[in-house]
Amino acid sequence: MPNREFYEVDVPIHDTANPALRGLHVFTGEADSPTTALRRAHEVYDAALAAQQAGLEVPGRQPDSWGAAGLRPGWEMEWTAAKAGPWKSPYSWTTRSDFAL
């Protein structure tokens, strides 16, 4: 069985009615490589979009933790600019913080 860890896929998005409005859609889940992570993110997005367009409920998280939530009608994903890498928890003690407690 391949070594699986959590990955994050960051996909730039823009509003089709106003391309100056930009954002980032973040997917997370288990994968054995950045390539697999990007493929899984795209797959769950495609499934969620198809369900949404058909008036069906968006599928929930898959057994490998991938899922697509918070789809925004009128926003386009820029898959060619997507970046995949190991997920880093913003709450980890190894994450730098610019504030003191």
N, CA, C and O atoms as CSV, one atom per row, in Angstrom:
chain,resi,resn,atom,element,x,y,z
A,1,MET,N,N,0.857,-1.186,0.000
A,1,MET,CA,C,0.000,0.000,0.000
A,1,MET,C,C,0.897,1.240,0.000
A,1,MET,O,O,1.841,1.314,0.786
A,2,PRO,N,N,0.615,2.213,-0.870
A,2,PRO,CA,C,1.461,3.409,-0.935
A,2,PRO,C,C,1.359,4.235,0.347
A,2,PRO,O,O,0.373,4.166,1.081
A,3,ASN,N,N,2.410,5.015,0.589
A,3,ASN,CA,C,2.415,5.926,1.733
A,3,ASN,C,C,1.436,7.064,1.459
A,3,ASN,O,O,1.578,7.787,0.473
A,4,ARG,N,N,0.446,7.220,2.330
A,4,ARG,CA,C,-0.568,8.248,2.122
A,4,ARG,C,C,-0.437,9.299,3.217
A,4,ARG,O,O,-0.235,8.978,4.388
A,5,GLU,N,N,-0.554,10.537,2.818
A,5,GLU,CA,C,-0.540,11.643,3.767
A,5,GLU,C,C,-1.553,12.683,3.297
A,5,GLU,O,O,-2.111,12.567,2.207
A,6,PHE,N,N,-1.783,13.689,4.118
A,6,PHE,CA,C,-2.728,14.729,3.752
A,6,PHE,C,C,-2.069,15.754,2.850
A,6,PHE,O,O,-0.950,16.207,3.091
A,7,TYR,N,N,-2.805,16.106,1.795
A,7,TYR,CA,C,-2.349,17.114,0.841
A,7,TYR,C,C,-3.359,18.244,0.767
A,7,TYR,O,O,-4.530,18.087,1.113
A,8,GLU,N,N,-2.875,19.376,0.310
A,8,GLU,CA,C,-3.707,20.557,0.074
A,8,GLU,C,C,-3.561,20.930,-1.395
A,8,GLU,O,O,-2.454,20.939,-1.934
A,9,VAL,N,N,-4.675,21.236,-2.035
A,9,VAL,CA,C,-4.664,21.709,-3.412
A,9,VAL,C,C,-5.309,23.089,-3.402
A,9,VAL,O,O,-6.481,23.236,-3.056
A,10,ASP,N,N,-4.537,24.089,-3.781
A,10,ASP,CA,C,-5.006,25.477,-3.844
A,10,ASP,C,C,-5.297,25.828,-5.296
A,10,ASP,O,O,-4.405,25.789,-6.144
A,11,VAL,N,N,-6.550,26.170,-5.575
A,11,VAL,CA,C,-6.965,26.471,-6.945
A,11,VAL,C,C,-7.438,27.924,-7.002
A,11,VAL,O,O,-8.430,28.268,-6.360
A,12,PRO,N,N,-6.746,28.785,-7.761
A,12,PRO,CA,C,-7.231,30.160,-7.931
A,12,PRO,C,C,-8.608,30.148,-8.610
A,12,PRO,O,O,-8.883,29.311,-9.470
A,13,ILE,N,N,-9.451,31.079,-8.210
A,13,ILE,CA,C,-10.784,31.207,-8.799
A,13,ILE,C,C,-11.036,32.675,-9.133
A,13,ILE,O,O,-10.413,33.573,-8.566
A,14,HIS,N,N,-11.959,32.899,-10.062
A,14,HIS,CA,C,-12.369,34.278,-10.366
A,14,HIS,C,C,-13.862,34.299,-10.697
A,14,HIS,O,O,-14.438,33.303,-11.135
A,15,ASP,N,N,-14.458,35.454,-10.475
A,15,ASP,CA,C,-15.866,35.676,-10.757
A,15,ASP,C,C,-15.997,35.919,-12.258
A,15,ASP,O,O,-15.354,36.819,-12.797
A,16,THR,N,N,-16.820,35.126,-12.932
A,16,THR,CA,C,-16.949,35.273,-14.381
A,16,THR,C,C,-17.618,36.583,-14.771
A,16,THR,O,O,-17.379,37.087,-15.869
A,17,ALA,N,N,-18.449,37.146,-13.901
A,17,ALA,CA,C,-19.105,38.426,-14.194
A,17,ALA,C,C,-18.192,39.609,-13.918
A,17,ALA,O,O,-18.362,40.678,-14.504
A,18,ASN,N,N,-17.217,39.421,-13.023
A,18,ASN,CA,C,-16.283,40.487,-12.677
A,18,ASN,C,C,-14.915,39.845,-12.404
A,18,ASN,O,O,-14.584,39.571,-11.250
A,19,PRO,N,N,-14.117,39.604,-13.455
A,19,PRO,CA,C,-12.846,38.893,-13.302
A,19,PRO,C,C,-11.852,39.548,-12.339
A,19,PRO,O,O,-10.874,38.916,-11.940
A,20,ALA,N,N,-12.092,40.801,-11.965
A,20,ALA,CA,C,-11.217,41.436,-10.980
A,20,ALA,C,C,-11.416,40.822,-9.593
A,20,ALA,O,O,-10.531,40.907,-8.742
A,21,LEU,N,N,-12.577,40.205,-9.367
A,21,LEU,CA,C,-12.829,39.518,-8.096
A,21,LEU,C,C,-12.180,38.145,-8.170
A,21,LEU,O,O,-12.551,37.313,-8.998
A,22,ARG,N,N,-11.215,37.921,-7.303
A,22,ARG,CA,C,-10.432,36.689,-7.325
A,22,ARG,C,C,-10.429,36.050,-5.940
A,22,ARG,O,O,-10.710,36.709,-4.940
A,23,GLY,N,N,-10.118,34.795,-5.897
A,23,GLY,CA,C,-10.049,34.086,-4.635
A,23,GLY,C,C,-9.271,32.801,-4.781
A,23,GLY,O,O,-8.547,32.599,-5.757
A,24,LEU,N,N,-9.427,31.942,-3.808
A,24,LEU,CA,C,-8.722,30.667,-3.781
A,24,LEU,C,C,-9.663,29.617,-3.203
A,24,LEU,O,O,-10.263,29.828,-2.149
A,25,HIS,N,N,-9.789,28.497,-3.886
A,25,HIS,CA,C,-10.571,27.380,-3.365
A,25,HIS,C,C,-9.562,26.335,-2.905
A,25,HIS,O,O,-8.668,25.955,-3.661
A,26,VAL,N,N,-9.703,25.873,-1.674
A,26,VAL,CA,C,-8.742,24.940,-1.087
A,26,VAL,C,C,-9.414,23.590,-0.879
A,26,VAL,O,O,-10.490,23.496,-0.288
A,27,PHE,N,N,-8.761,22.554,-1.376
A,27,PHE,CA,C,-9.193,21.176,-1.187
A,27,PHE,C,C,-8.151,20.481,-0.322
A,27,PHE,O,O,-6.964,20.790,-0.423
A,28,THR,N,N,-8.570,19.551,0.522
A,28,THR,CA,C,-7.627,18.742,1.300
A,28,THR,C,C,-8.096,17.295,1.304
A,28,THR,O,O,-9.291,17.012,1.208
A,29,GLY,N,N,-7.137,16.387,1.418
A,29,GLY,CA,C,-7.467,14.975,1.502
A,29,GLY,C,C,-6.220,14.129,1.448
A,29,GLY,O,O,-5.105,14.639,1.332
A,30,GLU,N,N,-6.422,12.820,1.534
A,30,GLU,CA,C,-5.304,11.878,1.517
A,30,GLU,C,C,-4.861,11.593,0.089
A,30,GLU,O,O,-5.681,11.469,-0.821
A,31,ALA,N,N,-3.552,11.491,-0.088
A,31,ALA,CA,C,-2.990,11.134,-1.387
A,31,ALA,C,C,-1.576,10.615,-1.179
A,31,ALA,O,O,-0.999,10.767,-0.102
A,32,ASP,N,N,-1.030,10.006,-2.210
A,32,ASP,CA,C,0.340,9.516,-2.130
A,32,ASP,C,C,1.318,10.402,-2.883
A,32,ASP,O,O,2.521,10.139,-2.884
A,33,SER,N,N,0.802,11.474,-3.538
A,33,SER,CA,C,1.674,12.389,-4.271
A,33,SER,C,C,0.893,13.656,-4.614
A,33,SER,O,O,-0.337,13.655,-4.571
A,34,PRO,N,N,1.596,14.736,-4.953
A,34,PRO,CA,C,0.903,15.941,-5.396
A,34,PRO,C,C,0.056,15.699,-6.646
A,34,PRO,O,O,-1.014,16.288,-6.800
A,35,THR,N,N,0.534,14.837,-7.531
A,35,THR,CA,C,-0.221,14.538,-8.762
A,35,THR,C,C,-1.550,13.868,-8.433
A,35,THR,O,O,-2.586,14.214,-9.002
A,36,THR,N,N,-1.516,12.909,-7.515
A,36,THR,CA,C,-2.744,12.237,-7.097
A,36,THR,C,C,-3.673,13.215,-6.390
A,36,THR,O,O,-4.886,13.175,-6.597
A,37,ALA,N,N,-3.125,14.080,-5.571
A,37,ALA,CA,C,-3.929,15.074,-4.861
A,37,ALA,C,C,-4.647,15.988,-5.852
A,37,ALA,O,O,-5.840,16.251,-5.703
A,38,LEU,N,N,-3.936,16.464,-6.848
A,38,LEU,CA,C,-4.544,17.344,-7.852
A,38,LEU,C,C,-5.643,16.605,-8.611
A,38,LEU,O,O,-6.708,17.167,-8.866
A,39,ARG,N,N,-5.391,15.358,-8.970
A,39,ARG,CA,C,-6.399,14.571,-9.684
A,39,ARG,C,C,-7.647,14.379,-8.825
A,39,ARG,O,O,-8.765,14.538,-9.317
A,40,ARG,N,N,-7.467,14.037,-7.534
A,40,ARG,CA,C,-8.621,13.807,-6.654
A,40,ARG,C,C,-9.408,15.095,-6.432
A,40,ARG,O,O,-10.639,15.075,-6.427
A,41,ALA,N,N,-8.711,16.211,-6.250
A,41,ALA,CA,C,-9.408,17.490,-6.066
A,41,ALA,C,C,-10.263,17.805,-7.285
A,41,ALA,O,O,-11.410,18.232,-7.158
A,42,HIS,N,N,-9.699,17.591,-8.459
A,42,HIS,CA,C,-10.446,17.865,-9.696
A,42,HIS,C,C,-11.643,16.925,-9.823
A,42,HIS,O,O,-12.722,17.344,-10.242
A,43,GLU,N,N,-11.453,15.650,-9.460
A,43,GLU,CA,C,-12.545,14.681,-9.540
A,43,GLU,C,C,-13.705,15.048,-8.615
A,43,GLU,O,O,-14.863,15.019,-9.032
A,44,VAL,N,N,-13.400,15.393,-7.363
A,44,VAL,CA,C,-14.495,15.713,-6.441
A,44,VAL,C,C,-15.163,17.031,-6.828
A,44,VAL,O,O,-16.368,17.196,-6.635
A,45,TYR,N,N,-14.390,17.966,-7.370
A,45,TYR,CA,C,-14.990,19.215,-7.851
A,45,TYR,C,C,-15.947,18.922,-9.008
A,45,TYR,O,O,-17.079,19.405,-9.017
A,46,ASP,N,N,-15.490,18.129,-9.982
A,46,ASP,CA,C,-16.336,17.806,-11.135
A,46,ASP,C,C,-17.625,17.119,-10.698
A,46,ASP,O,O,-18.698,17.424,-11.219
A,47,ALA,N,N,-17.526,16.192,-9.742
A,47,ALA,CA,C,-18.715,15.481,-9.245
A,47,ALA,C,C,-19.658,16.444,-8.524
A,47,ALA,O,O,-20.874,16.374,-8.701
A,48,ALA,N,N,-19.100,17.338,-7.715
A,48,ALA,CA,C,-19.929,18.301,-6.986
A,48,ALA,C,C,-20.608,19.272,-7.944
A,48,ALA,O,O,-21.785,19.590,-7.777
A,49,LEU,N,N,-19.875,19.742,-8.943
A,49,LEU,CA,C,-20.443,20.671,-9.919
A,49,LEU,C,C,-21.562,20.006,-10.716
A,49,LEU,O,O,-22.607,20.615,-10.947
A,50,ALA,N,N,-21.345,18.749,-11.140
A,50,ALA,CA,C,-22.375,18.027,-11.883
A,50,ALA,C,C,-23.634,17.857,-11.037
A,50,ALA,O,O,-24.745,18.037,-11.535
A,51,ALA,N,N,-23.466,17.512,-9.766
A,51,ALA,CA,C,-24.616,17.353,-8.873
A,51,ALA,C,C,-25.342,18.678,-8.697
A,51,ALA,O,O,-26.570,18.734,-8.768
A,52,GLN,N,N,-24.582,19.745,-8.466
A,52,GLN,CA,C,-25.179,21.072,-8.280
A,52,GLN,C,C,-25.971,21.488,-9.513
A,52,GLN,O,O,-27.090,21.989,-9.396
A,53,GLN,N,N,-25.397,21.284,-10.686
A,53,GLN,CA,C,-26.063,21.680,-11.934
A,53,GLN,C,C,-27.304,20.839,-12.209
A,53,GLN,O,O,-28.229,21.296,-12.881
A,54,ALA,N,N,-27.329,19.614,-11.692
A,54,ALA,CA,C,-28.490,18.738,-11.860
A,54,ALA,C,C,-29.532,18.949,-10.770
A,54,ALA,O,O,-30.566,18.282,-10.756
A,55,GLY,N,N,-29.257,19.883,-9.850
A,55,GLY,CA,C,-30.188,20.150,-8.764
A,55,GLY,C,C,-30.140,19.111,-7.660
A,55,GLY,O,O,-31.072,19.002,-6.863
A,56,LEU,N,N,-29.053,18.345,-7.610
A,56,LEU,CA,C,-28.913,17.309,-6.587
A,56,LEU,C,C,-28.030,17.811,-5.455
A,56,LEU,O,O,-27.354,18.833,-5.574
A,57,GLU,N,N,-28.053,17.074,-4.366
A,57,GLU,CA,C,-27.201,17.409,-3.235
A,57,GLU,C,C,-25.743,17.148,-3.594
A,57,GLU,O,O,-25.420,16.128,-4.205
A,58,VAL,N,N,-24.867,18.069,-3.214
A,58,VAL,CA,C,-23.440,17.908,-3.470
A,58,VAL,C,C,-22.924,16.753,-2.622
A,58,VAL,O,O,-23.189,16.699,-1.421
A,59,PRO,N,N,-22.175,15.812,-3.247
A,59,PRO,CA,C,-21.654,14.680,-2.461
A,59,PRO,C,C,-20.782,15.167,-1.307
A,59,PRO,O,O,-20.099,16.186,-1.410
A,60,GLY,N,N,-20.819,14.431,-0.228
A,60,GLY,CA,C,-19.998,14.765,0.936
A,60,GLY,C,C,-18.576,14.265,0.766
A,60,GLY,O,O,-18.155,13.868,-0.321
A,61,ARG,N,N,-17.856,14.297,1.862
A,61,ARG,CA,C,-16.472,13.811,1.846
A,61,ARG,C,C,-16.423,12.335,1.463
A,61,ARG,O,O,-17.268,11.539,1.872
A,62,GLN,N,N,-15.429,11.997,0.682
A,62,GLN,CA,C,-15.197,10.628,0.257
A,62,GLN,C,C,-14.381,9.901,1.337
A,62,GLN,O,O,-13.855,10.553,2.239
A,63,PRO,N,N,-14.266,8.574,1.266
A,63,PRO,CA,C,-13.492,7.836,2.283
A,63,PRO,C,C,-12.035,8.296,2.403
A,63,PRO,O,O,-11.425,8.139,3.461
A,64,ASP,N,N,-11.474,8.861,1.332
A,64,ASP,CA,C,-10.091,9.355,1.396
A,64,ASP,C,C,-10.032,10.826,1.804
A,64,ASP,O,O,-9.010,11.489,1.624
A,65,SER,N,N,-11.124,11.321,2.349
A,65,SER,CA,C,-11.255,12.673,2.908
A,65,SER,C,C,-11.422,13.784,1.875
A,65,SER,O,O,-11.579,14.941,2.264
A,66,TRP,N,N,-11.395,13.487,0.584
A,66,TRP,CA,C,-11.594,14.521,-0.424
A,66,TRP,C,C,-13.075,14.829,-0.560
A,66,TRP,O,O,-13.916,13.934,-0.480
A,67,GLY,N,N,-13.381,16.081,-0.764
A,67,GLY,CA,C,-14.748,16.520,-0.979
A,67,GLY,C,C,-14.727,17.946,-1.490
A,67,GLY,O,O,-13.699,18.621,-1.426
A,68,ALA,N,N,-15.841,18.398,-1.989
A,68,ALA,CA,C,-15.941,19.777,-2.484
A,68,ALA,C,C,-17.164,20.412,-1.839
A,68,ALA,O,O,-18.290,19.951,-2.028
A,69,ALA,N,N,-16.938,21.452,-1.091
A,69,ALA,CA,C,-18.026,22.181,-0.438
A,69,ALA,C,C,-17.849,23.666,-0.734
A,69,ALA,O,O,-16.753,24.114,-1.073
A,70,GLY,N,N,-18.902,24.403,-0.607
A,70,GLY,CA,C,-18.808,25.843,-0.788
A,70,GLY,C,C,-18.623,26.263,-2.231
A,70,GLY,O,O,-17.971,27.270,-2.505
A,71,LEU,N,N,-19.197,25.495,-3.171
A,71,LEU,CA,C,-19.089,25.890,-4.577
A,71,LEU,C,C,-19.846,27.191,-4.793
A,71,LEU,O,O,-20.955,27.367,-4.288
A,72,ARG,N,N,-19.248,28.087,-5.537
A,72,ARG,CA,C,-19.854,29.387,-5.792
A,72,ARG,C,C,-20.314,29.492,-7.234
A,72,ARG,O,O,-19.484,29.500,-8.143
A,73,PRO,N,N,-21.620,29.572,-7.465
A,73,PRO,CA,C,-22.090,29.760,-8.836
A,73,PRO,C,C,-21.490,31.047,-9.420
A,73,PRO,O,O,-21.425,32.075,-8.746
A,74,GLY,N,N,-21.061,30.972,-10.662
A,74,GLY,CA,C,-20.500,32.143,-11.327
A,74,GLY,C,C,-19.005,32.323,-11.110
A,74,GLY,O,O,-18.411,33.270,-11.624
A,75,TRP,N,N,-18.396,31.418,-10.350
A,75,TRP,CA,C,-16.947,31.484,-10.133
A,75,TRP,C,C,-16.303,30.348,-10.899
A,75,TRP,O,O,-16.782,29.214,-10.872
A,76,GLU,N,N,-15.212,30.658,-11.582
A,76,GLU,CA,C,-14.521,29.666,-12.403
A,76,GLU,C,C,-13.200,29.268,-11.765
A,76,GLU,O,O,-12.429,30.109,-11.305
A,77,MET,N,N,-12.963,27.972,-11.752
A,77,MET,CA,C,-11.707,27.430,-11.230
A,77,MET,C,C,-10.622,27.569,-12.295
A,77,MET,O,O,-10.874,27.364,-13.482
A,78,GLU,N,N,-9.433,27.915,-11.865
A,78,GLU,CA,C,-8.292,28.036,-12.766
A,78,GLU,C,C,-7.362,26.844,-12.520
A,78,GLU,O,O,-6.301,26.985,-11.913
A,79,TRP,N,N,-7.776,25.678,-12.998
A,79,TRP,CA,C,-7.063,24.434,-12.717
A,79,TRP,C,C,-5.633,24.442,-13.220
A,79,TRP,O,O,-4.773,23.794,-12.623
A,80,THR,N,N,-5.350,25.161,-14.309
A,80,THR,CA,C,-3.973,25.175,-14.827
A,80,THR,C,C,-3.012,25.872,-13.871
A,80,THR,O,O,-1.800,25.678,-13.960
A,81,ALA,N,N,-3.543,26.679,-12.960
A,81,ALA,CA,C,-2.703,27.390,-11.983
A,81,ALA,C,C,-2.740,26.737,-10.599
A,81,ALA,O,O,-2.171,27.275,-9.650
A,82,ALA,N,N,-3.404,25.581,-10.477
A,82,ALA,CA,C,-3.529,24.901,-9.180
A,82,ALA,C,C,-2.167,24.418,-8.692
A,82,ALA,O,O,-1.303,24.023,-9.475
A,83,LYS,N,N,-2.007,24.464,-7.373
A,83,LYS,CA,C,-0.776,24.001,-6.722
A,83,LYS,C,C,-1.153,22.961,-5.677
A,83,LYS,O,O,-2.105,23.140,-4.916
A,84,ALA,N,N,-0.385,21.865,-5.654
A,84,ALA,CA,C,-0.622,20.798,-4.680
A,84,ALA,C,C,0.648,20.541,-3.886
A,84,ALA,O,O,1.752,20.556,-4.430
A,85,GLY,N,N,0.473,20.306,-2.593
A,85,GLY,CA,C,1.606,19.982,-1.736
A,85,GLY,C,C,1.111,19.448,-0.410
A,85,GLY,O,O,-0.089,19.469,-0.138
A,86,PRO,N,N,2.022,18.971,0.417
A,86,PRO,CA,C,1.616,18.467,1.732
A,86,PRO,C,C,0.860,19.533,2.520
A,86,PRO,O,O,1.232,20.707,2.517
A,87,TRP,N,N,-0.198,19.109,3.190
A,87,TRP,CA,C,-1.017,20.022,3.980
A,87,TRP,C,C,-0.274,20.396,5.247
A,87,TRP,O,O,0.319,19.546,5.911
A,88,LYS,N,N,-0.314,21.667,5.570
A,88,LYS,CA,C,0.283,22.176,6.806
A,88,LYS,C,C,-0.835,22.795,7.648
A,88,LYS,O,O,-1.478,23.758,7.228
A,89,SER,N,N,-1.055,22.245,8.815
A,89,SER,CA,C,-2.099,22.759,9.685
A,89,SER,C,C,-1.757,24.163,10.172
A,89,SER,O,O,-0.656,24.387,10.674
A,90,PRO,N,N,-2.681,25.109,10.034
A,90,PRO,CA,C,-2.418,26.450,10.560
A,90,PRO,C,C,-2.405,26.469,12.087
A,90,PRO,O,O,-2.008,27.467,12.689
A,91,TYR,N,N,-2.833,25.382,12.715
A,91,TYR,CA,C,-2.897,25.316,14.168
A,91,TYR,C,C,-1.743,24.510,14.768
A,91,TYR,O,O,-1.684,24.305,15.981
A,92,SER,N,N,-0.835,24.058,13.916
A,92,SER,CA,C,0.293,23.262,14.389
A,92,SER,C,C,1.271,24.118,15.172
A,92,SER,O,O,1.420,25.308,14.894
A,93,TRP,N,N,1.930,23.527,16.139
A,93,TRP,CA,C,2.938,24.258,16.924
A,93,TRP,C,C,4.147,24.604,16.062
A,93,TRP,O,O,4.959,25.447,16.446
A,94,THR,N,N,4.275,23.956,14.891
A,94,THR,CA,C,5.398,24.269,13.997
A,94,THR,C,C,5.087,25.429,13.062
A,94,THR,O,O,5.963,25.895,12.333
A,95,THR,N,N,3.837,25.897,13.081
A,95,THR,CA,C,3.448,27.016,12.237
A,95,THR,C,C,3.794,28.317,12.947
A,95,THR,O,O,3.414,28.511,14.102
A,96,ARG,N,N,4.499,29.197,12.282
A,96,ARG,CA,C,4.909,30.473,12.868
A,96,ARG,C,C,3.696,31.342,13.123
A,96,ARG,O,O,2.770,31.392,12.314
A,97,SER,N,N,3.708,32.020,14.243
A,97,SER,CA,C,2.633,32.934,14.596
A,97,SER,C,C,3.232,34.318,14.836
A,97,SER,O,O,4.281,34.451,15.467
A,98,ASP,N,N,2.562,35.333,14.330
A,98,ASP,CA,C,3.038,36.696,14.491
A,98,ASP,C,C,2.423,37.393,15.692
A,98,ASP,O,O,2.572,38.604,15.854
A,99,PHE,N,N,1.737,36.641,16.528
A,99,PHE,CA,C,1.152,37.253,17.709
A,99,PHE,C,C,1.566,36.471,18.955
A,99,PHE,O,O,1.848,35.274,18.891
A,100,ALA,N,N,1.596,37.153,20.057
A,100,ALA,CA,C,1.973,36.512,21.322
A,100,ALA,C,C,0.699,36.221,22.114
A,100,ALA,O,O,-0.281,36.962,22.043
A,101,LEU,N,N,0.738,35.152,22.849
A,101,LEU,CA,C,-0.421,34.807,23.697
A,101,LEU,C,C,-0.247,35.398,25.066
A,101,LEU,O,O,-1.109,35.224,25.927
